[in-house]
């Protein structure tokens, strides 16, 4: 182990970051990130808040480079585009790095905090994870916190919230590429990062070598409306998949909805304090959605819903909701989130053609409409909502049990990207996976082979049989009191 570390240190000292392009960037400096043992390189690039006023207010765009380990590294770095919108790419680097470790042998990995996130002109709202559960999820209380946050953000030096759109942010990403001397990126985007990747492709098609989009959120999907349709489909699929082990699950769910509103007592998952609050329909629906993103958490939903419906015990349900958002890097910069959504999605809610889910109805459309009435709205070019044919190979990936970006979105995007060049695009569906499939089983190896292929003809198609056979996690069965030990 000591010899390996010595060779790595010698490599970094000898080659800078594996080449002259990165070494020529004066802003780069040695840095360390929690969860990554190696010394890395960090930098920042000053950009105008308003692209039309280059001499006006500036924002610093921060980035992290994980240097390639090999001396003879390849020039096409990998850029990871984070989700949300509102996720910090640098904060999730330690979680993503194991999935990209093979690519890192010969390619630099780059993580850029998109403007409004992480260290790049952050638009953070106060953390509400330790607030009482009822206050966290109660709509009126949420709106009061959002309004207060917006007012505070607008007082920042960079507080003109109109200039945090995806279009402007991708111009920042290309400026970083140029500063680093990278001739072409290999883009990897997850969730909202897929929208960012598609917009980068639209604006800078010659600057992209290969593209991976995982959990596709197209620019024209109108998220507040599609949320209802897609979450309903994921919940129905969960109920159907557990029909044998939990035959009363659908009846339990309907009975639970019919029993609302009701007073409950629950221990706050993070503090343990007993809390008394009212569960209404909206609060229940908001609590059910997060576990559906991850099949491992969704496996415990049947037992949690049964306990709530038949025994009035809600600890399991709210514990699952809290568990989803507790991982490193999961917190979103909500000011950036609403700046994007209020510019790109909310103005088009009335044009949505998705049929609302039977249970979720217009819950999200109403929430975003309320927030965006007072949120400053950035300008979005008409071409933003168009998806031109792909300039190079694109690997599209979807989880069949995804409650936010299921395969129907990936299929439509794949068809648009492949227009006239079907050989450039492949859509891989992992039927029993949730939101984001790149970390599931063999998928990381598929991504490596796709990007590492020497020619476009070798990049696609990829054999994905290993991924399509991954089963849904077995439903959790609570240990019964008095059961044999």
N, C-alpha and C positions, 0 to 999 in steps of 0.2 A: 504493500500500500504506500509506503514511504517513497519507494522508487517511482511509482506512478505519479505521485504528487510532484516529485522533483522534476520529472519530464514535462508535466503540464506547466509548471512555473517557468521552466526554461523556454518552453514553446511560446508562452505569452510574452516573456521578456524579449525573445529574439525577434518575433514577428509582429509585435504591437498587438494587433487583433487578427493576425493571420494575413495581413496585406497592407499595402500602403494607403489604400483609400480611407480606411477608418482611422489610421494613425495620423492622417492629415487634418483631422477634425479637432480644432483646439479646445472645444467644449468638453471633450471626452475625458473622463477621470475614473480611476479605480473606485469601485463601490461594492457593497455587499447587500444582499437582499435576504430577509428572513426565509428560511426553508431551502436556500440554495447554498451549499458549502463553499463553492468556488468563488474566487474574486472575479467580479464582472466589470463591465464598463458602462458608465452612465453619462448622459449628456443632455443638453437642452438647446432649443432653437427658438429664437424670438420671431414671432409672427404678428402681423397686424390683426387686431380684433375684427375690424371691418376691412375686408380685402380692398374695398373701393377707396380706402383712406390709408395708404401705406405709411403715412407720416403721423397717423393718429395713435390711439391707445394700443399698446403691445401686450401680448400674452406669451408666456414661456411654455413651449411644448417640450415635455420631458420624455426621454426614451431610455431604454435599457438594451444593451447588446450582450448576448451570451456568445462569446467567441467560439468559432469552430475549433475543435481539438486538433485536427490534422494540419500539418504544415502546408500541404498543397491543397488548401481549401478552394472551394468553388465560389465564383463571384455572385451567384444568385442567392441572396439571403432569403430567409423565411420571415415573413411579417405576420404576427398573430393579431387579429382584430377582435377585440373583446365584445361581450354581449351587453344586454341591458334593454335599451340604452342606459348608460350610466356606470358601467363597470370599468374599473381601472385595469388596463392590460398588465401594468407592472405588478399590481397586487396579486394577480392570478398567475404570474409567471411560474412560481414554485409548484403550483398544481398542474400546470400544463406541461412543464419541462419533461417529466418522465415519458409523456406520450410522444415527444419529439426528439428523444435522446439519440436515436439512430440518425436522424437528419442532422443533428448537431455535430456529428463526427466531421463532416466536411463543409457545413454551411453555418454561417452566423444566424442566430435567432434574434429577432428584433421585436421588442414590445414597446409600443408608443402609447402613453396616456393621452387619449383623445381629448381635445379641448373640452373643459367642463368636468373632467374626471381626474382622480388621483392627484398628481402634483401639477397638472396643466390647467391653470386658472380654474380651480375646483368650484363646482356649484353644489356643495353638500348641504343637506338639511340635517337638523339634529337627529341623532340616533334615538329611535323610539322603541327599541327591542326590549328594554326593561320597564317600559310603561305597563300599567295594568292591561290585561288582555283585551278587556272590553273597550278601553280607550284606544288601543292600537288599531282595532278593527272597526270601531264605530264610525260611520261615515261623517257625521257632523264634526266629530273631534278631529278626524283626518283632515277635513277641509280647513278647519281653523289652523292646524299646524302647517298645511301647505301654503295658505295665504300669508301666514307670518314668515315663513321661509322665503317666499317670493319677495316680500317687502325688504327683508334683510339682504338678499342677494343683489337686489337692484342698487344697493348702496355701495357695493364693491367697486373698486376702480375699473374693473372689467365687467360691470354689472348690466350691460346692455344685452339682455337675454335673446335678442334677435339673431345673434351671430354665433350660434352653436349648432347649426344645422349639419347634417351629414355631408352635404355638398362642400361646405367650407372646410370641414374637418378633414376630408380626403385631400384637399389641397395642402393642408398641413402635412399629411402623411407623405405626399410626393416631395415636399420641400425637405423632409428628413431624408428621404431616399437620395435626393441629390446631394445633400450635405455629407452623407455617408459614402457617396461614390458607388452606390449599388446600381448596376445597369438595369436589372429587372428584379422585381420581387417574385417570390412564390407566396401567394396569399392564402392564409387559412383563417376563415371567419366562422364563428359560431353564433347562432341566434341572431341578435341584432347585428353582430359582426358580419353576417352574410349580406345584409342590406348595405353595410359599409363597403364590403368587397365588391358588390355589384355596381355601386356608385363609383368606386375607384376604377373598375374596369371600363365604365362608361366614359369617364373623363380622361383616363390615361391608358388606353388599351395597349399601347406599345411598350408600356413599362411593366407588364405582367407576363411571366413565363408560364406558370401553372396556377390554378385556383382550386381550393377546396372550400365548399360551403356546406356547413353541417347544421341542420335545423333551419330551413330556409324561411326568412322573413322578407318577402319581396317588397319593393318600395310601394307597390300599389295595393297591399293586402288590407289596409284600413284595420289595423290591429284591434282597436276597441270593439269593433263589430265581429271580426273573425274569432276573437277570444271566446265569445259565447258559443258559437257553432262548434269550435274545436274542443273546448273543454267539455261540452256536453257529450261529444262523441267519445272522448277518452273515458269519461265516467261510465257511459253505457257499456263500453268495451270491458272495463274493469268488472262491472256487475256480471256481464255475460261470461267472462273468463273464470269467475269464481262461483258459477251457478251450482256446481257439484258440491263443493266444500261449504258454501254458504247459500243454500237454496232460498233463504228468506231475505237475502240482501236487498233486492229491489223493493220488497214490501217494507223492510226496515227503513230504507231511504225515504220512501214516500210517507211513511208514518212519522218520521222525524221532521220532514218539511211541514206536514199537517199540524204538528204539535207546537209550532212556533207562532208567536214569541213565547219564550219561557225563561224563568229565572234559573240560573245554574250557579254552582259553586265549584271552582276549579283552582288547583294550585298552579301559580304562575311557573311555567317550566324553568325559567332562569333563576328566579329568586326563591321559589318554594312557598311563597306567601299565599294564603287562601284568598281568593277573590270572588266577589259576588257580582254578577252582571246579567243583563238580559241578552239572550241569543235570539236574534231575528233572522229572517230569511237571508238577507244580504250578508250578515256576519257569518252564517253557516256556509254559504257558498264560497266566500272568500277563504274560509278555513279549509275547505275540502280541496281547493285547486292546487296549492303548493305541493302536497305529497304526490299528486299525479305526474309531476315532472320527472320523478325518479321511481322506477319500478320497485326498487328495494324498499322505499318508503310506502309506496302505494300498496305493497303486499300486506301492510298492517292496517290499511283503511277498512277492509271488511269487518275486522274485529272491533275497530274503534267506532264505526258507525253502528254496529249491532249493540255495543255497550251504551252508546248515547241514546239510541231509540228505545231500547227495552229496559234499561236500568237508570237512565238519566245521568250516566257518567261520561263526562266530556274530556277528562284528562288525556286520554289517548289521542283524541282528535287534535286538540290544541297543542299537544306535545309534538305531533308529527308536523304541524304547521310551523312551529318554532324551529324544529330540526332542519327543515329545508333551507332556511336562511341563515344558519349559524356557521357555515364554513368560511374559511379564509378567502377574502376577495369577493364574497357574495353581496356585500353591501353596495347599493347603487347610489351614485350622486343624483339625488332626485331632482335637483334643479336642472341638471343637464337632461335627465330623462324627460321632463315635461317640456323643456325647450325644443327637443326633437319631436316629441309626439304632438305637441300643439301646433308645430309648423307643418309637419308632414302627414299626419294621420287624422287628427281631430277635424280639420276643415272639410274632410271628405266623408264624414260619417253618414251624412244624408244620402250619399251616393252608393252606400254599401248594398250589395245584393245577397250577402250571406243570410240564410234563414236563422234567426236567433234560436238558441237551444231552448228546449221545453222548460228546463229548470232555471237556467242562467239568464234567459231573456235579454233585457237591455242593460243589465247591471253595469257593465264596464263602459258602454257608450254614454250612459248618463253621468258616470263619474268623470270621465275625461272631458265631456262637454262642459261640466261644471267648472273644473279646474281651468280649462283653456279659455273660458270667457274672459278672464282677467290676465291671462299669461301673455306677455309680448310674443308676437308671431313673426318668425323670420320668413324671408322670401325663399320660395322653392321653385327652381326652373321647371318648366313643363316637361322637359326631357328627362327629368329625374325619375318620373314614373314609367319610363320606357326601358325595356331590356333589349339592347341590341345583340346581334349574334356574337358569340364568343370569339375573341381573337386567337385563342389557344385552348389547350385541353382544360376542361373543368370537371371536377368530381363533385357530384351533388349527393348528399346523404340525408336520410330522414329516418326518424323513429316511428314505427307504426302506432305506438301508444302515446305519442307526444300530444299534450293538451294545448300547445301553443302554435307549433309549426309542424303539423303532421304532413304526410307525403303528398297530399293534394297540392300544397304550395310548391314543394320541390319538383313535382311532375310538371307543373305549368312553367316554372322557371327553366327547367331542363329543356323543354320543348322550344322556348324562345331563344335560349342560348345556342341550341343546335340547328337553328334555321339555316338550311342549305349546307350544313356540315355536321351531320349526325354523328360522325366518327369522333368529334371533339368533345362530346359530353356523355357521361354515364351517371345514371341515377341509381344509387344503392339504397334499398329500404331494408331496415332491420325490424321485422314485424313486431317484436315484443319489447322493443326499447323505447325509452322516453325521450326527453328533450336533450339532444346532443348524443351522438353515438360514437364519437371519435375515441373515447376512452373505454369502449366496450370490446372485450375479447380481442379478436385479431384485427380489428379495424385500424388500429395504429400502424400495423404492418402494411395494410392496403395503402394507407396514406403515404407511408415511406416509399413503397414501390412506385406509386404514381409520380411523386415529385422527383425521385431519384432516377427514373428512367431517362436514358440518354437522348432518346428521340421522342417526338410527339406520337409517332406510330406505336412505340413500345409502351407509352404511358397508359393508353386505353385500348380495349377494355381491361379492367382488373377482375380477377376471379374473386368473388365475394361470397361464395357458398358458405364459408366458415362463419360469416356474420349472420346470414339469413336463418341459420339453424339455432341461434341463441334463444333459449326458452324464457318465458316470463317467470320471475321469482315466485316460488310457492307461497300461498297465502299464510300469513302468520297465525298461529294457533296459540292463544294464551294458555299458560299452565294453569290447570284447574286445581283449586284447593283440595288437598287430600289425595292428589294423584300419586301414583307409585314413584318412588325415588330410585 
